[in-house]
Amino acid sequence: MNLEPKVLESIKHHKKELREKEIYLLVPFVLAALAGLALLVVVVLNVPFSDIFKTGLSGSPSFVQERIALSLKILALACLPFLIYLGFVCYNRASYARERFNDFTGQLTNEYEPTPVLKFKGAIDGVSIAAGVQSADLAVFDDPAPNAMAFADDEGTPYLGITKGLLEADISVDEANAIMAHELSHLIIGENVKPPGLWNIEFLPSVLLVTFGVLALVSIVLQKFDFSRVLVAWLITAGIFVCLVLVQRSEGFILKQLSLAYHHDDILADSIAAHITKDPQSLIDAIKKIDALMNENRRIPGGAILARYLFVTPPTTAGDYYRYATQTVSSMLSGEKQPRTWLRYDKRASEAMREILDLESRVTKERILNLDLIKQGQHRLLSDWAKGD
């Protein structure tokens, strides 16, 4: 890449910070999965619990203790199908998300005037050369609301997408360069729309929780008829599971999870774009113009998920998933609501997504302030903002 060392360092710092936040969010769920594996290993290796937990219940079990142990094992066996079902639900939600992503990437249009498209294609080639990265393909979506976004298809091919509304808007060549530089910056950072999967931060906590539950319950079922062993395993399993459920359903966790799942730092992308084009004023003009057109159009190109990835985030509410490409897709998906993960109140997660989007929709003024500072020679990227320089 032909970016300045300070820009590259800011990108590196930004990615490292996001990785650390994801690890911090997943730590309790990873530990839980390891705890479930440890319980299973204890059973397989037949490690005596009396040497680990001084329960005072070791020795020859009484008839009552044996019956209680049997009841606990039967209860564990009965809970297994429920957890397996929850795992299937999680897998089904991830598959649904991927299907909607494929619907989104498949709903492109070739019905547009060639002249404005050439302007944006030329902009992509120009900013790609300036940034020293491979040029991305241009995709046009059949949506009247003017906007743009960066995404990768199911095979990982990067695209810069624009709407027909943006093609029809009065966008100058310099503004087109600025918009494409901004979207290309998101590809460079890695904050573009990607195909969803079970290993995404949105689904992984649920996957790990199901994994822990299954491993722990299997270990209980395989236990010998030893009251102390079965009881301790049940107490550990129930305690960990309840604690993690409370964590996952808390407002703070949901906000952090959704924020990481759909992270999109427009200020950093603007800063990188300004370094690529050397023209922050055109980016300011483009942001103001599209923001005004979005408010005038009153149509939101995308639901609660895709709205956060747009060049200008419109004020929106939590709603349909991947409702971006066409009105036909919008109608088809209108019955599917957020969230897609289980073990969570729909209303609470919807409110969390709405809060995140409201914050994003108010970031326009901060973006313009950042670009005004860049015009004055103060190239303040993300790391600089964090340090308060």
Rosetta blueprint (number, residue, H / E / L):
1 M L
2 N L
3 L L
4 E L
5 P H
6 K H
7 V H
8 L H
9 E H
10 S H
11 I H
12 K H
13 H H
14 H H
15 K H
16 K H
17 E H
18 L H
19 R H
20 E H
21 K H
22 E H
23 I H
24 Y H
25 L H
26 L H
27 V H
28 P H
29 F H
30 V H
31 L H
32 A H
33 A H
34 L H
35 A H
36 G H
37 L H
38 A H
39 L H
40 L H
41 V H
42 V H
43 V H
44 V H
45 L H
46 N L
47 V L
48 P L
49 F H
50 S H
51 D H
52 I L
53 F L
54 K L
55 T L
56 G L
57 L L
58 S L
59 G L
60 S L
61 P L
62 S L
63 F H
64 V H
65 Q H
66 E H
67 R H
68 I H
69 A H
70 L H
71 S H
72 L H
73 K H
74 I H
75 L H
76 A H
77 L H
78 A H
79 C H
80 L H
81 P H
82 F H
83 L H
84 I H
85 Y H
86 L H
87 G H
88 F H
89 V H
90 C H
91 Y H
92 N H
93 R H
94 A H
95 S H
96 Y H
97 A H
98 R H
99 E H
100 R H
101 F H
102 N H
103 D H
104 F H
105 T H
106 G H
107 Q L
108 L E
109 T L
110 N L
111 E L
112 Y L
113 E L
114 P H
115 T H
116 P H
117 V H
118 L H
119 K H
120 F H
121 K H
122 G H
123 A H
124 I H
125 D H
126 G H
127 V H
128 S H
129 I H
130 A H
131 A H
132 G L
133 V L
134 Q L
135 S L
136 A L
137 D E
138 L E
139 A E
140 V E
141 F E
142 D L
143 D L
144 P L
145 A L
146 P L
147 N L
148 A E
149 M E
150 A E
151 F E
152 A E
153 D L
154 D L
155 E L
156 G L
157 T L
158 P E
159 Y E
160 L E
161 G E
162 I E
163 T E
164 K H
165 G H
166 L H
167 L H
168 E H
169 A L
170 D L
171 I L
172 S L
173 V H
174 D H
175 E H
176 A H
177 N H
178 A H
179 I H
180 M H
181 A H
182 H H
183 E H
184 L H
185 S H
186 H H
187 L H
188 I H
189 I H
190 G L
191 E L
192 N L
193 V E
194 K L
195 P L
196 P L
197 G L
198 L L
199 W L
200 N L
201 I L
202 E L
203 F L
204 L H
205 P H
206 S H
207 V H
208 L H
209 L H
210 V H
211 T H
212 F H
213 G H
214 V H
215 L H
216 A H
217 L H
218 V H
219 S H
220 I H
221 V H
222 L H
223 Q L
224 K L
225 F L
226 D L
227 F H
228 S H
229 R H
230 V H
231 L H
232 V H
233 A H
234 W H
235 L H
236 I H
237 T H
238 A H
239 G H
240 I H
241 F H
242 V H
243 C H
244 L H
245 V H
246 L H
247 V H
248 Q H
249 R L
250 S L
251 E H
252 G H
253 F H
254 I H
255 L H
256 K H
257 Q H
258 L H
259 S H
260 L H
261 A H
262 Y L
263 H L
264 H L
265 D L
266 D H
267 I H
268 L H
269 A H
270 D H
271 S H
272 I H
273 A H
274 A H
275 H H
276 I H
277 T H
278 K L
279 D L
280 P H
281 Q H
282 S H
283 L H
284 I H
285 D H
286 A H
287 I H
288 K H
289 K H
290 I H
291 D H
292 A H
293 L H
294 M H
295 N H
296 E H
297 N H
298 R L
299 R L
300 I L
301 P L
302 G L
303 G L
304 A L
305 I L
306 L H
307 A H
308 R H
309 Y H
310 L L
311 F L
312 V L
313 T L
314 P L
315 P L
316 T L
317 T L
318 A L
319 G L
320 D L
321 Y L
322 Y L
323 R L
324 Y L
325 A L
326 T L
327 Q H
328 T H
329 V H
330 S H
331 S H
332 M H
333 L L
334 S L
335 G L
336 E L
337 K L
338 Q L
339 P L
340 R L
341 T L
342 W L
343 L L
344 R L
345 Y L
346 D H
347 K H
348 R H
349 A H
350 S H
351 E H
352 A H
353 M H
354 R H
355 E H
356 I H
357 L H
358 D H
359 L H
360 E H
361 S H
362 R L
363 V L
364 T H
365 K H
366 E H
367 R H
368 I H
369 L H
370 N H
371 L H
372 D H
373 L H
374 I H
375 K H
376 Q L
377 G L
378 Q L
379 H L
380 R L
381 L L
382 L H
383 S H
384 D H
385 W H
386 A H
387 K H
388 G L
389 D L
